[in-house]
Structure formats: structure tokens, C-alpha cells
């Protein structure tokens, strides 16, 4: 849950644009568009312009952290 608060502190809003999502997860916008076209982008996005719920972004970041922790141990 702390990740949600961190993202809210950075972006001050509950929905993030594609560019903001890319900044948060560390991928380029071009890569994100390619992954969306291939159906492999890890975060659900909707609307025009594309936006994502900040909780979905936080869940993805938390999952990455857990996966990395499992590999390190």
C-alpha cells in the first residue's frame, strides 16, 4: 500500500497518463505502445488519452519487487 502513497505523492492524482506510467515503471513510451499493440503491456489502460489507475501501477511495481526478492533469496 505504500507504493500507492508514493505514486500519489509524485503525481498528485489517481489516474496516470501513458507517459507518467512509463516514467513510473521505467519503460519508454515507444516500448509501451509496442507492448500495447502486442497485448503484452502489464498495466490496464483505457480512455482517450490513455490513462491507468494509480493502484494498478502500484500493484505492478509491488509485483516486480516481490519477484526480484524471490530471485535474490
HELIX and SHEET records of a PDB file:
HELIX    1   1 UNK A    2  UNK A   11  1                                  10    
HELIX    2   2 UNK A   18  UNK A   25  1                                   8    
HELIX    3   3 UNK A   29  UNK A   38  1                                  10    
HELIX    4   4 UNK A   54  UNK A   72  1                                  19    
SHEET    1   A 2 UNK A  15  UNK A  17  0                                        
SHEET    2   A 2 UNK A  51  UNK A  53 -1                                        
END                                                                             
